[in-house]
Amino acid sequence: MAGGGFSRLPNGTVVVALTLPRPAAEAPGGASGEGSVRVLVHAANRARALTRLRNLGLRAVYLRGNAEPPTPDEITAVLHHPDGLLWRTTPECLEQLWQPIRALIGTPARAHRRAPHRPVLPGRRTDVPLARLV
Protein backbone atom coordinates (compact mmCIF):
# COMPACT_ATOMS: atom_id res chain seq x y z
CA MET A 1 0.00 0.00 0.00
CA ALA A 2 1.09 3.56 -0.57
CA GLY A 3 2.71 5.58 2.16
CA GLY A 4 2.05 9.25 2.31
CA GLY A 5 0.66 12.25 4.06
CA PHE A 6 -0.71 15.73 3.57
CA SER A 7 -0.21 19.33 4.66
CA ARG A 8 -2.95 21.90 4.90
CA LEU A 9 -1.88 25.30 3.63
CA PRO A 10 -2.95 28.64 5.14
CA ASN A 11 -5.34 29.32 2.22
CA GLY A 12 -7.25 26.07 2.97
CA THR A 13 -5.88 23.94 0.14
CA VAL A 14 -3.83 20.81 0.74
CA VAL A 15 -0.72 19.22 -0.68
CA VAL A 16 -0.83 15.42 -0.68
CA ALA A 17 2.38 13.41 -1.02
CA LEU A 18 2.23 9.68 -1.79
CA THR A 19 4.93 7.07 -2.28
CA LEU A 20 3.67 4.62 -4.90
CA PRO A 21 5.18 1.67 -6.74
CA ARG A 22 6.38 2.68 -10.18
CA PRO A 23 3.87 1.75 -12.91
CA ALA A 24 4.62 -1.54 -14.65
CA ALA A 25 4.77 0.11 -18.07
CA GLU A 26 8.10 1.21 -19.44
CA ALA A 27 9.26 4.21 -17.46
CA PRO A 28 10.82 7.32 -19.02
CA GLY A 29 14.54 7.09 -19.64
CA GLY A 30 14.46 3.36 -20.38
CA ALA A 31 14.20 2.29 -16.74
CA SER A 32 12.09 -0.72 -15.92
CA GLY A 33 9.04 -0.63 -13.68
CA GLU A 34 11.07 -1.22 -10.51
CA GLY A 35 11.24 0.98 -7.43
CA SER A 36 8.83 3.60 -6.30
CA VAL A 37 7.88 7.17 -7.06
CA ARG A 38 6.90 10.10 -4.89
CA VAL A 39 3.81 11.85 -6.23
CA LEU A 40 2.73 15.35 -5.15
CA VAL A 41 -0.78 16.69 -5.69
CA HIS A 42 -2.10 20.17 -4.92
CA ALA A 43 -5.90 20.34 -4.56
CA ALA A 44 -8.74 21.95 -2.64
CA ASN A 45 -8.96 18.99 -0.22
CA ARG A 46 -7.63 15.45 0.28
CA ALA A 47 -10.52 13.79 -1.51
CA ARG A 48 -10.07 15.91 -4.62
CA ALA A 49 -6.33 15.25 -4.63
CA LEU A 50 -6.92 11.51 -4.64
CA THR A 51 -9.64 11.88 -7.27
CA ARG A 52 -7.17 13.68 -9.55
CA LEU A 53 -4.83 10.67 -9.31
CA ARG A 54 -7.64 8.17 -9.84
CA ASN A 55 -8.78 10.04 -12.95
CA LEU A 56 -5.28 9.54 -14.36
CA GLY A 57 -5.57 5.76 -13.97
CA LEU A 58 -4.09 5.23 -10.50
CA ARG A 59 -7.21 3.51 -9.19
CA ALA A 60 -5.99 1.93 -5.96
CA VAL A 61 -4.62 5.09 -4.34
CA TYR A 62 -5.64 5.72 -0.76
CA LEU A 63 -4.31 7.98 1.98
CA ARG A 64 -4.41 6.41 5.41
CA GLY A 65 -2.83 8.49 8.10
CA ASN A 66 -0.17 11.14 7.85
CA ALA A 67 3.02 9.09 8.21
CA GLU A 68 4.99 10.77 5.38
CA PRO A 69 3.76 14.36 4.97
CA PRO A 70 5.29 16.51 2.22
CA THR A 71 8.47 18.39 3.07
CA PRO A 72 8.64 22.17 2.65
CA ASP A 73 10.70 21.68 -0.53
CA GLU A 74 8.02 19.38 -1.96
CA ILE A 75 5.29 21.88 -1.13
CA THR A 76 7.22 24.65 -2.86
CA ALA A 77 7.76 22.49 -5.94
CA VAL A 78 4.09 21.57 -6.38
CA LEU A 79 2.85 25.11 -5.72
CA HIS A 80 5.08 26.52 -8.45
CA HIS A 81 3.96 24.01 -11.08
CA PRO A 82 0.94 24.97 -13.21
CA ASP A 83 -0.62 21.47 -13.16
CA GLY A 84 -0.15 20.85 -9.45
CA LEU A 85 0.82 17.20 -10.11
CA LEU A 86 4.48 16.18 -9.90
CA TRP A 87 6.54 13.03 -9.41
CA ARG A 88 10.11 11.93 -8.75
CA THR A 89 11.67 8.53 -8.09
CA THR A 90 12.54 7.53 -4.54
CA PRO A 91 14.94 7.48 -2.87
CA GLU A 92 15.48 11.00 -4.10
CA CYS A 93 18.76 11.70 -5.81
CA LEU A 94 19.91 15.29 -5.87
CA GLU A 95 20.33 15.32 -9.65
CA GLN A 96 16.74 14.37 -10.45
CA LEU A 97 14.18 17.13 -10.79
CA TRP A 98 10.44 17.00 -10.23
CA GLN A 99 8.62 16.06 -13.42
CA PRO A 100 5.01 16.57 -14.55
CA ILE A 101 2.76 13.55 -14.06
CA ARG A 102 2.28 13.26 -17.85
CA ALA A 103 5.91 12.10 -18.10
CA LEU A 104 5.16 9.15 -15.79
CA ILE A 105 1.74 8.05 -16.99
CA GLY A 106 1.91 9.18 -20.61
CA THR A 107 -1.34 11.14 -20.76
CA PRO A 108 -1.77 13.97 -23.25
CA ALA A 109 -1.55 17.52 -21.94
CA ARG A 110 -5.30 18.13 -21.97
CA ALA A 111 -6.70 14.65 -21.45
CA HIS A 112 -8.71 15.73 -18.43
CA ARG A 113 -10.82 18.19 -20.45
CA ARG A 114 -13.80 16.75 -22.24
CA ALA A 115 -14.33 17.48 -25.89
CA PRO A 116 -17.71 18.94 -26.78
CA HIS A 117 -20.22 16.23 -27.55
CA ARG A 118 -21.39 16.12 -31.16
CA PRO A 119 -23.94 13.40 -31.91
CA VAL A 120 -23.26 11.34 -35.00
CA LEU A 121 -26.28 10.37 -37.05
CA PRO A 122 -26.09 7.11 -39.01
CA GLY A 123 -25.39 7.54 -42.71
CA ARG A 124 -24.65 11.25 -42.37
CA ARG A 125 -21.46 13.24 -42.69
CA THR A 126 -19.87 13.90 -39.33
CA ASP A 127 -18.00 17.07 -40.25
CA VAL A 128 -21.22 19.09 -40.71
CA PRO A 129 -22.78 20.60 -37.55
CA LEU A 130 -25.98 18.90 -36.42
CA ALA A 131 -28.04 22.12 -36.88
CA ARG A 132 -27.39 22.00 -40.64
CA LEU A 133 -28.39 18.35 -40.92
CA VAL A 134 -31.83 18.73 -39.41
VMD Tcl script that builds the backbone (N, CA, C; Angstrom):
set m [mol new atoms 402]
animate dup $m
set s [atomselect $m all]
$s set {name element resname resid chain x y z} {
  {N N MET 1 A 0.843 -1.185 0.000}
  {CA C MET 1 A 0.000 0.000 0.000}
  {C C MET 1 A 0.880 1.237 0.000}
  {N N ALA 2 A 0.344 2.312 -0.443}
  {CA C ALA 2 A 1.087 3.557 -0.567}
  {C C ALA 2 A 1.275 4.214 0.785}
  {N N GLY 3 A 2.462 4.769 0.982}
  {CA C GLY 3 A 2.713 5.577 2.160}
  {C C GLY 3 A 2.588 7.027 1.755}
  {N N GLY 4 A 2.176 7.853 2.675}
  {CA C GLY 4 A 2.051 9.253 2.306}
  {C C GLY 4 A 1.498 10.092 3.426}
  {N N GLY 5 A 1.197 11.315 3.087}
  {CA C GLY 5 A 0.661 12.247 4.056}
  {C C GLY 5 A 0.201 13.506 3.353}
  {N N PHE 6 A -0.194 14.486 4.130}
  {CA C PHE 6 A -0.712 15.729 3.570}
  {C C PHE 6 A -0.334 16.887 4.464}
  {N N SER 7 A -0.394 18.082 3.912}
  {CA C SER 7 A -0.207 19.327 4.658}
  {C C SER 7 A -1.281 20.300 4.225}
  {N N ARG 8 A -1.946 20.882 5.201}
  {CA C ARG 8 A -2.951 21.897 4.904}
  {C C ARG 8 A -2.247 23.250 4.865}
  {N N LEU 9 A -2.498 24.000 3.819}
  {CA C LEU 9 A -1.875 25.302 3.631}
  {C C LEU 9 A -2.742 26.391 4.257}
  {N N PRO 10 A -2.169 27.561 4.511}
  {CA C PRO 10 A -2.946 28.640 5.140}
  {C C PRO 10 A -4.174 29.070 4.340}
  {N N ASN 11 A -4.177 28.914 3.016}
  {CA C ASN 11 A -5.336 29.318 2.224}
  {C C ASN 11 A -6.426 28.251 2.192}
  {N N GLY 12 A -6.237 27.120 2.893}
  {CA C GLY 12 A -7.254 26.074 2.972}
  {C C GLY 12 A -7.033 24.911 2.036}
  {N N THR 13 A -6.165 25.048 1.050}
  {CA C THR 13 A -5.882 23.938 0.142}
  {C C THR 13 A -4.911 22.965 0.802}
  {N N VAL 14 A -4.741 21.816 0.193}
  {CA C VAL 14 A -3.834 20.811 0.743}
  {C C VAL 14 A -2.842 20.361 -0.316}
  {N N VAL 15 A -1.704 19.884 0.158}
  {CA C VAL 15 A -0.722 19.217 -0.681}
  {C C VAL 15 A -0.618 17.797 -0.161}
  {N N VAL 16 A -0.894 16.839 -1.041}
  {CA C VAL 16 A -0.833 15.420 -0.683}
  {C C VAL 16 A 0.416 14.835 -1.322}
  {N N ALA 17 A 1.180 14.094 -0.530}
  {CA C ALA 17 A 2.376 13.412 -1.024}
  {C C ALA 17 A 2.194 11.919 -0.801}
  {N N LEU 18 A 2.382 11.134 -1.863}
  {CA C LEU 18 A 2.230 9.681 -1.788}
  {C C LEU 18 A 3.464 9.004 -2.363}
  {N N THR 19 A 3.872 7.912 -1.737}
  {CA C THR 19 A 4.932 7.075 -2.280}
  {C C THR 19 A 4.261 5.843 -2.860}
  {N N LEU 20 A 4.366 5.683 -4.183}
  {CA C LEU 20 A 3.673 4.619 -4.905}
  {C C LEU 20 A 4.676 3.740 -5.630}
  {N N PRO 21 A 4.315 2.475 -5.874}
  {CA C PRO 21 A 5.177 1.667 -6.735}
  {C C PRO 21 A 5.149 2.217 -8.148}
  {N N ARG 22 A 6.299 2.173 -8.807}
  {CA C ARG 22 A 6.379 2.678 -10.181}
  {C C ARG 22 A 5.472 1.848 -11.079}
  {N N PRO 23 A 4.744 2.502 -12.003}
  {CA C PRO 23 A 3.869 1.752 -12.914}
  {C C PRO 23 A 4.647 0.687 -13.674}
  {N N ALA 24 A 3.984 -0.413 -14.002}
  {CA C ALA 24 A 4.620 -1.544 -14.650}
  {C C ALA 24 A 5.032 -1.237 -16.074}
  {N N ALA 25 A 4.409 -0.251 -16.696}
  {CA C ALA 25 A 4.768 0.105 -18.068}
  {C C ALA 25 A 6.186 0.658 -18.099}
  {N N GLU 26 A 6.743 0.709 -19.275}
  {CA C GLU 26 A 8.103 1.211 -19.441}
  {C C GLU 26 A 8.174 2.647 -18.943}
  {N N ALA 27 A 9.110 2.896 -18.049}
  {CA C ALA 27 A 9.264 4.209 -17.456}
  {C C ALA 27 A 10.118 5.093 -18.361}
  {N N PRO 28 A 10.014 6.416 -18.208}
  {CA C PRO 28 A 10.820 7.319 -19.018}
  {C C PRO 28 A 12.304 7.082 -18.770}
  {N N GLY 29 A 13.110 7.264 -19.784}
  {CA C GLY 29 A 14.540 7.088 -19.638}
  {C C GLY 29 A 14.984 5.655 -19.779}
  {N N GLY 30 A 14.087 4.745 -20.163}
  {CA C GLY 30 A 14.458 3.365 -20.381}
  {C C GLY 30 A 14.521 2.528 -19.124}
  {N N ALA 31 A 14.160 3.073 -17.977}
  {CA C ALA 31 A 14.201 2.293 -16.745}
  {C C ALA 31 A 13.015 1.345 -16.694}
  {N N SER 32 A 13.196 0.231 -16.036}
  {CA C SER 32 A 12.095 -0.724 -15.919}
  {C C SER 32 A 11.127 -0.263 -14.847}
  {N N GLY 33 A 10.068 -1.014 -14.628}
  {CA C GLY 33 A 9.040 -0.633 -13.683}
  {C C GLY 33 A 9.377 -0.970 -12.239}
  {N N GLU 34 A 10.646 -0.900 -11.870}
  {CA C GLU 34 A 11.066 -1.218 -10.509}
  {C C GLU 34 A 11.069 0.043 -9.654}
  {N N GLY 35 A 11.114 -0.143 -8.337}
  {CA C GLY 35 A 11.239 0.978 -7.435}
  {C C GLY 35 A 9.917 1.636 -7.134}
  {N N SER 36 A 10.025 2.857 -6.637}
  {CA C SER 36 A 8.825 3.600 -6.295}
  {C C SER 36 A 8.993 5.053 -6.705}
  {N N VAL 37 A 7.885 5.759 -6.711}
  {CA C VAL 37 A 7.877 7.173 -7.055}
  {C C VAL 37 A 7.163 7.951 -5.963}
  {N N ARG 38 A 7.548 9.183 -5.814}
  {CA C ARG 38 A 6.896 10.097 -4.890}
  {C C ARG 38 A 6.046 11.032 -5.731}
  {N N VAL 39 A 4.758 11.049 -5.465}
  {CA C VAL 39 A 3.807 11.855 -6.231}
  {C C VAL 39 A 3.289 12.963 -5.336}
  {N N LEU 40 A 3.257 14.184 -5.863}
  {CA C LEU 40 A 2.732 15.348 -5.146}
  {C C LEU 40 A 1.505 15.872 -5.871}
  {N N VAL 41 A 0.465 16.174 -5.114}
  {CA C VAL 41 A -0.783 16.689 -5.688}
  {C C VAL 41 A -1.231 17.890 -4.874}
  {N N HIS 42 A -1.548 18.988 -5.564}
  {CA C HIS 42 A -2.104 20.171 -4.921}
  {C C HIS 42 A -3.578 20.241 -5.295}
  {N N ALA 43 A -4.465 20.314 -4.299}
  {CA C ALA 43 A -5.903 20.338 -4.559}
  {C C ALA 43 A -6.622 21.074 -3.440}
  {N N ALA 44 A -7.924 21.241 -3.619}
  {CA C ALA 44 A -8.739 21.946 -2.636}
  {C C ALA 44 A -8.858 21.167 -1.330}
  {N N ASN 45 A -8.906 19.825 -1.415}
  {CA C ASN 45 A -8.964 18.990 -0.217}
  {C C ASN 45 A -8.369 17.622 -0.542}
  {N N ARG 46 A -8.259 16.762 0.488}
  {CA C ARG 46 A -7.628 15.454 0.282}
  {C C ARG 46 A -8.412 14.586 -0.704}
  {N N ALA 47 A -9.712 14.618 -0.609}
  {CA C ALA 47 A -10.521 13.787 -1.505}
  {C C ALA 47 A -10.320 14.187 -2.967}
  {N N ARG 48 A -10.272 15.464 -3.241}
  {CA C ARG 48 A -10.068 15.913 -4.620}
  {C C ARG 48 A -8.661 15.578 -5.114}
  {N N ALA 49 A -7.691 15.621 -4.235}
  {CA C ALA 49 A -6.328 15.250 -4.625}
  {C C ALA 49 A -6.281 13.788 -5.050}
  {N N LEU 50 A -6.908 12.920 -4.281}
  {CA C LEU 50 A -6.917 11.505 -4.637}
  {C C LEU 50 A -7.757 11.249 -5.884}
  {N N THR 51 A -8.833 12.017 -6.075}
  {CA C THR 51 A -9.645 11.878 -7.270}
  {C C THR 51 A -8.847 12.265 -8.506}
  {N N ARG 52 A -8.015 13.291 -8.406}
  {CA C ARG 52 A -7.174 13.678 -9.547}
  {C C ARG 52 A -6.264 12.530 -9.964}
  {N N LEU 53 A -5.699 11.818 -8.986}
  {CA C LEU 53 A -4.834 10.675 -9.306}
  {C C LEU 53 A -5.641 9.520 -9.879}
  {N N ARG 54 A -6.810 9.270 -9.326}
  {CA C ARG 54 A -7.641 8.173 -9.835}
  {C C ARG 54 A -8.105 8.444 -11.253}
  {N N ASN 55 A -8.367 9.694 -11.596}
  {CA C ASN 55 A -8.776 10.037 -12.951}
  {C C ASN 55 A -7.649 9.826 -13.958}
  {N N LEU 56 A -6.425 9.795 -13.491}
  {CA C LEU 56 A -5.281 9.536 -14.363}
  {C C LEU 56 A -4.990 8.054 -14.515}
  {N N GLY 57 A -5.756 7.202 -13.831}
  {CA C GLY 57 A -5.570 5.764 -13.972}
  {C C GLY 57 A -4.980 5.085 -12.755}
  {N N LEU 58 A -4.629 5.818 -11.731}
  {CA C LEU 58 A -4.091 5.227 -10.503}
  {C C LEU 58 A -5.266 4.921 -9.578}
  {N N ARG 59 A -5.933 3.820 -9.843}
  {CA C ARG 59 A -7.208 3.514 -9.193}
  {C C ARG 59 A -7.090 3.146 -7.719}
  {N N ALA 60 A -6.079 2.433 -7.334}
  {CA C ALA 60 A -5.986 1.926 -5.964}
  {C C ALA 60 A -5.130 2.843 -5.085}
  {N N VAL 61 A -5.388 4.128 -5.122}
  {CA C VAL 61 A -4.625 5.093 -4.340}
  {C C VAL 61 A -5.473 5.548 -3.166}
  {N N TYR 62 A -4.960 5.302 -1.978}
  {CA C TYR 62 A -5.643 5.721 -0.755}
  {C C TYR 62 A -4.648 6.411 0.151}
  {N N LEU 63 A -5.142 7.281 1.016}
  {CA C LEU 63 A -4.309 7.976 1.984}
  {C C LEU 63 A -4.820 7.623 3.368}
  {N N ARG 64 A -4.038 6.807 4.053}
  {CA C ARG 64 A -4.410 6.407 5.411}
  {C C ARG 64 A -3.362 6.942 6.362}
  {N N GLY 65 A -3.748 7.895 7.140}
  {CA C GLY 65 A -2.826 8.485 8.096}
  {C C GLY 65 A -2.001 9.598 7.485}
  {N N ASN 66 A -1.019 10.035 8.259}
  {CA C ASN 66 A -0.165 11.140 7.846}
  {C C ASN 66 A 1.275 10.800 8.194}
  {N N ALA 67 A 1.707 9.579 7.829}
  {CA C ALA 67 A 3.021 9.091 8.208}
  {C C ALA 67 A 4.156 9.784 7.465}
  {N N GLU 68 A 3.949 10.143 6.191}
  {CA C GLU 68 A 4.992 10.766 5.378}
  {C C GLU 68 A 4.460 12.058 4.755}
  {N N PRO 69 A 4.286 13.119 5.551}
  {CA C PRO 69 A 3.761 14.364 4.971}
  {C C PRO 69 A 4.791 14.991 4.030}
  {N N PRO 70 A 4.353 15.869 3.142}
  {CA C PRO 70 A 5.290 16.511 2.222}
  {C C PRO 70 A 6.241 17.444 2.962}
  {N N THR 71 A 7.468 17.492 2.483}
  {CA C THR 71 A 8.471 18.386 3.067}
  {C C THR 71 A 8.223 19.800 2.537}
  {N N PRO 72 A 8.807 20.808 3.171}
  {CA C PRO 72 A 8.643 22.175 2.649}
  {C C PRO 72 A 9.146 22.328 1.211}
  {N N ASP 73 A 10.205 21.620 0.844}
  {CA C ASP 73 A 10.695 21.683 -0.534}
  {C C ASP 73 A 9.681 21.084 -1.511}
  {N N GLU 74 A 9.032 19.994 -1.112}
  {CA C GLU 74 A 8.017 19.377 -1.962}
  {C C GLU 74 A 6.812 20.298 -2.134}
  {N N ILE 75 A 6.419 20.952 -1.060}
  {CA C ILE 75 A 5.288 21.882 -1.127}
  {C C ILE 75 A 5.608 23.027 -2.072}
  {N N THR 76 A 6.812 23.568 -1.967}
  {CA C THR 76 A 7.219 24.650 -2.859}
  {C C THR 76 A 7.208 24.206 -4.307}
  {N N ALA 77 A 7.700 22.998 -4.573}
  {CA C ALA 77 A 7.760 22.493 -5.945}
  {C C ALA 77 A 6.367 22.366 -6.552}
  {N N VAL 78 A 5.428 21.792 -5.824}
  {CA C VAL 78 A 4.090 21.574 -6.381}
  {C C VAL 78 A 3.309 22.885 -6.503}
  {N N LEU 79 A 3.552 23.840 -5.624}
  {CA C LEU 79 A 2.848 25.114 -5.716}
  {C C LEU 79 A 3.314 25.939 -6.909}
  {N N HIS 80 A 4.548 25.751 -7.334}
  {CA C HIS 80 A 5.079 26.523 -8.451}
  {C C HIS 80 A 4.894 25.835 -9.798}
  {N N HIS 81 A 4.217 24.697 -9.814}
  {CA C HIS 81 A 3.964 24.011 -11.076}
  {C C HIS 81 A 2.532 24.289 -11.503}
  {N N PRO 82 A 2.301 24.606 -12.783}
  {CA C PRO 82 A 0.940 24.969 -13.207}
  {C C PRO 82 A -0.082 23.852 -13.096}
  {N N ASP 83 A 0.325 22.584 -13.261}
  {CA C ASP 83 A -0.623 21.473 -13.165}
  {C C ASP 83 A -0.911 21.073 -11.728}
  {N N GLY 84 A 0.036 21.272 -10.829}
  {CA C GLY 84 A -0.147 20.854 -9.451}
  {C C GLY 84 A -0.026 19.363 -9.248}
  {N N LEU 85 A 0.592 18.651 -10.199}
  {CA C LEU 85 A 0.821 17.203 -10.111}
  {C C LEU 85 A 2.255 16.919 -10.543}
  {N N LEU 86 A 3.070 16.452 -9.616}
  {CA C LEU 86 A 4.476 16.184 -9.904}
  {C C LEU 86 A 4.876 14.817 -9.398}
  {N N TRP 87 A 6.010 14.301 -9.896}
  {CA C TRP 87 A 6.538 13.027 -9.413}
  {C C TRP 87 A 8.059 13.036 -9.514}
  {N N ARG 88 A 8.674 12.151 -8.724}
  {CA C ARG 88 A 10.114 11.925 -8.749}
  {C C ARG 88 A 10.368 10.557 -8.152}
  {N N THR 89 A 11.385 9.858 -8.634}
  {CA C THR 89 A 11.670 8.533 -8.092}
  {C C THR 89 A 12.187 8.649 -6.668}
  {N N THR 90 A 12.014 7.591 -5.902}
  {CA C THR 90 A 12.541 7.529 -4.539}
  {C C THR 90 A 13.483 6.352 -4.442}
  {N N PRO 91 A 14.506 6.343 -3.684}
  {CA C PRO 91 A 14.937 7.476 -2.867}
  {C C PRO 91 A 15.405 8.618 -3.747}
  {N N GLU 92 A 15.181 9.830 -3.296}
  {CA C GLU 92 A 15.485 10.999 -4.100}
  {C C GLU 92 A 16.991 11.129 -4.302}
  {N N CYS 93 A 17.375 11.337 -5.538}
  {CA C CYS 93 A 18.759 11.696 -5.812}
  {C C CYS 93 A 18.778 13.188 -6.102}
  {N N LEU 94 A 19.850 13.838 -5.756}
  {CA C LEU 94 A 19.907 15.289 -5.866}
  {C C LEU 94 A 19.890 15.776 -7.309}
  {N N GLU 95 A 20.288 14.912 -8.254}
  {CA C GLU 95 A 20.329 15.322 -9.650}
  {C C GLU 95 A 18.958 15.292 -10.314}
  {N N GLN 96 A 18.044 14.506 -9.795}
  {CA C GLN 96 A 16.743 14.365 -10.452}
  {C C GLN 96 A 15.799 15.485 -10.039}
  {N N LEU 97 A 15.133 16.056 -11.030}
  {CA C LEU 97 A 14.182 17.131 -10.789}
  {C C LEU 97 A 12.766 16.574 -10.742}
  {N N TRP 98 A 11.849 17.367 -10.204}
  {CA C TRP 98 A 10.442 16.997 -10.228}
  {C C TRP 98 A 9.956 17.070 -11.661}
  {N N GLN 99 A 9.124 16.126 -12.059}
  {CA C GLN 99 A 8.621 16.060 -13.423}
  {C C GLN 99 A 7.100 16.084 -13.403}
  {N N PRO 100 A 6.478 16.591 -14.480}
  {CA C PRO 100 A 5.013 16.566 -14.547}
  {C C PRO 100 A 4.505 15.131 -14.616}
  {N N ILE 101 A 3.313 14.900 -14.130}
  {CA C ILE 101 A 2.756 13.551 -14.058}
  {C C ILE 101 A 2.577 12.949 -15.448}
  {N N ARG 102 A 2.413 13.779 -16.484}
  {CA C ARG 102 A 2.284 13.264 -17.849}
  {C C ARG 102 A 3.507 12.458 -18.266}
  {N N ALA 103 A 4.683 12.814 -17.755}
  {CA C ALA 103 A 5.907 12.095 -18.100}
  {C C ALA 103 A 5.902 10.684 -17.518}
  {N N LEU 104 A 5.213 10.469 -16.421}
  {CA C LEU 104 A 5.162 9.151 -15.789}
  {C C LEU 104 A 4.072 8.275 -16.390}
  {N N ILE 105 A 2.898 8.839 -16.571}
  {CA C ILE 105 A 1.744 8.053 -16.995}
  {C C ILE 105 A 1.580 8.065 -18.504}
  {N N GLY 106 A 2.018 9.118 -19.160}
  {CA C GLY 106 A 1.910 9.182 -20.605}
  {C C GLY 106 A 0.575 9.698 -21.099}
  {N N THR 107 A -0.069 10.569 -20.326}
  {CA C THR 107 A -1.339 11.136 -20.755}
  {C C THR 107 A -1.085 12.401 -21.556}
  {N N PRO 108 A -1.941 12.725 -22.511}
  {CA C PRO 108 A -1.773 13.972 -23.249}
  {C C PRO 108 A -1.978 15.170 -22.338}
  {N N ALA 109 A -1.531 16.314 -22.778}
  {CA C ALA 109 A -1.550 17.519 -21.944}
  {C C ALA 109 A -2.954 17.900 -21.486}
  {N N ARG 110 A -3.944 17.708 -22.330}
  {CA C ARG 110 A -5.303 18.132 -21.974}
  {C C ARG 110 A -6.266 16.959 -21.963}
  {N N ALA 111 A -5.844 15.835 -21.456}
  {CA C ALA 111 A -6.699 14.649 -21.450}
  {C C ALA 111 A -7.849 14.784 -20.466}
  {N N HIS 112 A -7.667 15.618 -19.441}
  {CA C HIS 112 A -8.708 15.727 -18.432}
  {C C HIS 112 A -9.876 16.602 -18.880}
  {N N ARG 113 A -9.719 17.355 -19.955}
  {CA C ARG 113 A -10.815 18.187 -20.451}
  {C C ARG 113 A -11.629 17.409 -21.463}
  {N N ARG 114 A -12.914 17.471 -21.327}
  {CA C ARG 114 A -13.802 16.749 -22.239}
  {C C ARG 114 A -14.003 17.548 -23.510}
  {N N ALA 115 A -14.015 16.853 -24.606}
  {CA C ALA 115 A -14.327 17.481 -25.888}
  {C C ALA 115 A -15.833 17.702 -25.962}
  {N N PRO 116 A -16.266 18.725 -26.670}
  {CA C PRO 116 A -17.713 18.938 -26.784}
  {C C PRO 116 A -18.363 17.761 -27.495}
  {N N HIS 117 A -19.515 17.378 -26.998}
  {CA C HIS 117 A -20.221 16.226 -27.547}
  {C C HIS 117 A -20.957 16.624 -28.819}
  {N N ARG 118 A -20.680 15.905 -29.898}
  {CA C ARG 118 A -21.386 16.120 -31.157}
  {C C ARG 118 A -22.004 14.797 -31.557}
  {N N PRO 119 A -23.314 14.669 -31.531}
  {CA C PRO 119 A -23.942 13.403 -31.908}
  {C C PRO 119 A -23.696 13.076 -33.373}
  {N N VAL 120 A -23.484 11.812 -33.644}
  {CA C VAL 120 A -23.263 11.343 -35.004}
  {C C VAL 120 A -24.506 10.587 -35.443}
  {N N LEU 121 A -25.096 11.036 -36.524}
  {CA C LEU 121 A -26.281 10.371 -37.051}
  {C C LEU 121 A -25.847 9.322 -38.064}
  {N N PRO 122 A -26.489 8.154 -38.075}
  {CA C PRO 122 A -26.094 7.108 -39.014}
  {C C PRO 122 A -26.293 7.543 -40.462}
  {N N GLY 123 A -25.295 7.244 -41.299}
  {CA C GLY 123 A -25.388 7.543 -42.711}
  {C C GLY 123 A -25.196 9.002 -43.063}
  {N N ARG 124 A -24.828 9.822 -42.120}
  {CA C ARG 124 A -24.647 11.250 -42.372}
  {C C ARG 124 A -23.177 11.626 -42.237}
  {N N ARG 125 A -22.815 12.741 -42.842}
  {CA C ARG 125 A -21.458 13.236 -42.693}
  {C C ARG 125 A -21.271 13.751 -41.277}
  {N N THR 126 A -20.113 13.485 -40.716}
  {CA C THR 126 A -19.871 13.897 -39.329}
  {C C THR 126 A -19.179 15.235 -39.222}
  {N N ASP 127 A -18.705 15.795 -40.337}
  {CA C ASP 127 A -18.004 17.073 -40.251}
  {C C ASP 127 A -18.946 18.265 -40.385}
  {N N VAL 128 A -20.242 18.039 -40.601}
  {CA C VAL 128 A -21.222 19.090 -40.711}
  {C C VAL 128 A -21.932 19.235 -39.362}
  {N N PRO 129 A -22.070 20.447 -38.823}
  {CA C PRO 129 A -22.776 20.597 -37.547}
  {C C PRO 129 A -24.185 20.041 -37.616}
  {N N LEU 130 A -24.683 19.546 -36.490}
  {CA C LEU 130 A -25.984 18.902 -36.419}
  {C C LEU 130 A -27.106 19.860 -36.830}
  {N N ALA 131 A -26.986 21.147 -36.547}
  {CA C ALA 131 A -28.035 22.117 -36.883}
  {C C ALA 131 A -28.271 22.178 -38.379}
  {N N ARG 132 A -27.243 21.965 -39.185}
  {CA C ARG 132 A -27.395 21.999 -40.641}
  {C C ARG 132 A -28.011 20.714 -41.164}
  {N N LEU 133 A -27.875 19.623 -40.451}
  {CA C LEU 133 A -28.390 18.347 -40.921}
  {C C LEU 133 A -29.881 18.195 -40.698}
  {N N VAL 134 A -30.431 18.898 -39.760}
  {CA C VAL 134 A -31.834 18.730 -39.415}
  {C C VAL 134 A -32.727 19.571 -40.257}
}
mol reanalyze $m
mol bondsrecalc $m
mol representation Tube
mol addrep $m
